Amino acid sequence: MREIQLKEAKATLSAVVDQAVSGHPAIITRHGKREAVVLSFDEYEKLTHIPSFGRLLAAFPGEEEDIPPRSKTPSRTVDF
């Protein structure tokens, strides 16, 4: 992903958007610091529909007894 300065992004916004739509997003920097990303709306939509790990766990289709019991013995030993 390319980085461009805010001043350059302002001057060439149409080209920056065209590149993002064609699959080449850009990171916008201001004073050397990454501030924003220009990406296509399709890519944005994909990112907003990714479920969190918690939601994936909550959507587990099985029953509680499908999950194996947790071992009471430690899986490793630690030397002090």
LUMDOFI-950794 format. One record per residue (C-alpha): residue number from 0; residue in three letters; chain; x, y, z. Coordinates in nm, 4 decimals. Each point is the difference from the previous one (the first is absolute). Layout:
! LUMDOFI-950794
   n res chain        u        v        w
 NUM ala     A        X        Y        Z
...
This chain:
! LUMDOFI-950794
   n res chain        u        v        w
   0 met     A   0.0000   0.0000   0.0000
   1 arg     A   0.1481   0.3300  -0.0987
   2 glu     A   0.0288   0.2998   0.2275
   3 ile     A  -0.0667   0.3501  -0.1212
   4 gln     A   0.0122   0.3337   0.1759
   5 leu     A  -0.3263   0.1790   0.0670
   6 lys     A   0.1024   0.2898  -0.2264
   7 glu     A   0.0550  -0.2404  -0.2909
   8 ala     A  -0.3249  -0.1859   0.0755
   9 lys     A  -0.1935   0.3277  -0.0134
  10 ala     A   0.1544   0.0935  -0.3334
  11 thr     A  -0.0639  -0.3419  -0.1556
  12 leu     A  -0.3119  -0.1171   0.1867
  13 ser     A  -0.1768  -0.1267  -0.3112
  14 ala     A   0.2986  -0.2173  -0.0932
  15 val     A   0.0363  -0.1244   0.3601
  16 val     A  -0.3666  -0.1045   0.0025
  17 asp     A   0.0292  -0.1648  -0.3442
  18 gln     A   0.2980  -0.2026   0.1214
  19 ala     A  -0.1829  -0.1037   0.3170
  20 val     A  -0.2983  -0.1180  -0.2054
  21 ser     A   0.2347  -0.2042  -0.2198
  22 gly     A   0.1395  -0.1772   0.3072
  23 his     A   0.2908   0.2227   0.0998
  24 pro     A  -0.0818   0.1809   0.3270
  25 ala     A   0.2205   0.2811   0.1273
  26 ile     A   0.1132   0.1070   0.3450
  27 ile     A  -0.0247   0.3761   0.0496
  28 thr     A   0.2706   0.1530   0.2171
  29 arg     A   0.0171   0.3387   0.1682
  30 his     A   0.3370   0.1217   0.1276
  31 gly     A   0.1345  -0.3549  -0.0465
  32 lys     A  -0.2707  -0.1575   0.2160
  33 arg     A  -0.2508  -0.2466  -0.1450
  34 glu     A  -0.3423   0.1628   0.0338
  35 ala     A  -0.2492  -0.1675  -0.2370
  36 val     A  -0.0500  -0.2653  -0.2661
  37 val     A  -0.1835   0.0407  -0.3293
  38 leu     A  -0.1507  -0.3285  -0.1131
  39 ser     A  -0.2873  -0.1035  -0.2213
  40 phe     A  -0.3507  -0.0113   0.1420
  41 asp     A  -0.0151  -0.3741  -0.0782
  42 glu     A   0.3092  -0.0614   0.2156
  43 tyr     A  -0.1470   0.2154   0.2763
  44 glu     A  -0.3233  -0.2022  -0.0100
  45 lys     A   0.1960  -0.3255   0.0320
  46 leu     A   0.1831   0.1327   0.3050
  47 thr     A  -0.3176   0.1144   0.1734
  48 his     A  -0.1614  -0.3432  -0.0328
  49 ile     A   0.2777  -0.2049   0.1609
  50 pro     A  -0.1390  -0.1381   0.3269
  51 ser     A   0.1977   0.0306   0.3199
  52 phe     A   0.1449  -0.3095   0.1656
  53 gly     A  -0.2550   0.0393   0.2794
  54 arg     A  -0.2881  -0.0057  -0.2477
  55 leu     A   0.1437  -0.3079  -0.1673
  56 leu     A   0.0157  -0.1754   0.3368
  57 ala     A  -0.3532   0.1085   0.0861
  58 ala     A  -0.1223  -0.1406  -0.3313
  59 phe     A   0.1484  -0.3457   0.0731
  60 pro     A  -0.2689  -0.2413  -0.1288
  61 gly     A   0.0755  -0.2859   0.2402
  62 glu     A  -0.1107  -0.0781   0.3499
  63 glu     A   0.2007   0.0681   0.3134
  64 glu     A   0.0843  -0.3693   0.0337
  65 asp     A   0.1625   0.0099  -0.3473
  66 ile     A   0.2883   0.1966   0.1502
  67 pro     A   0.2571  -0.2296   0.1642
  68 pro     A   0.0641   0.0595   0.3700
  69 arg     A   0.3013   0.2042   0.0932
  70 ser     A   0.2931  -0.1978   0.1372
  71 lys     A   0.0765   0.0668   0.3662
  72 thr     A   0.3683  -0.0822  -0.0441
  73 pro     A   0.2256   0.2748  -0.1316
  74 ser     A   0.1008  -0.0335  -0.3629
  75 arg     A   0.3576   0.1008   0.0851
  76 thr     A   0.2191   0.0377   0.2999
  77 val     A   0.1799   0.3158   0.0968
  78 asp     A   0.3314  -0.0032   0.1829
  79 phe     A   0.0634   0.2894   0.2357
